[in-house]
Amino acid sequence: MSGPETVDRVLLIAAVVVIVIAGAGLLTRIWRGPSMLDRAISLDVCAALIIAGLGAKSAFARDPFYFPIMLVLAFLGFTGSVGIARFIAARDRPALPRGAGGTGSGDGRDGTDGTEGEAR
């Protein structure tokens, strides 16, 4: 084995070790939480770690077979993250006070001064 091949092997093994350590920390974050958003972000990072692992395997074997699979996984991870973010944003939206109706903010930016129907 030549010098550059040895360096490649050492770097690939180091990358796999880092991916495994990150996976262990990721499983800890999924298990402990504390919130649903932390768990959702951890699952997104899990997709990124799977992609990184496939990239390391592809580099180790010098085979481009896994590149389309990595691309599809990246797309699925992105769409899943957007979906979770929209769900959490809709769930955590504050409720409107009674009678507000959501027609205006009452601060003058929407052409009203917030005094409709009030005695002056």
C-alpha positions, 0 to 999 in steps of 0.5 A: 500500500502506498502512502496516499492510500494509507492516508485515505484509509486512515481518514476514512476510518476516522470519518466512520468513527466520528459518524458512529460517535455522532450517532451515539450522541444523536440517539441520546438526544432522541431518547432524552428529548426534552421537547418534541422539537429536539427529537424532530431535529435529531431525526433530521440529523439522523438522515444527515448521518445516514447520508454521511455514512453512505458517502464514507462507504462509497469513498471507501469502496470507490464506487459511485453507486450510492450517490443517487441514494444519498440524493434521494435521502437528502431530499426526503430529509429536507421535506421531512424537516419542512413538514415538521417545522410547519406542524410545530409552527401551527401547533405553537401559534398563540390563540387570538384573544376573544373578539379579535377576529384577526382583522387588524393589529390596531397599531396603525400599520394596516390603515386603522388606529385600533379605535374602531367601535370605541368611545372617544 
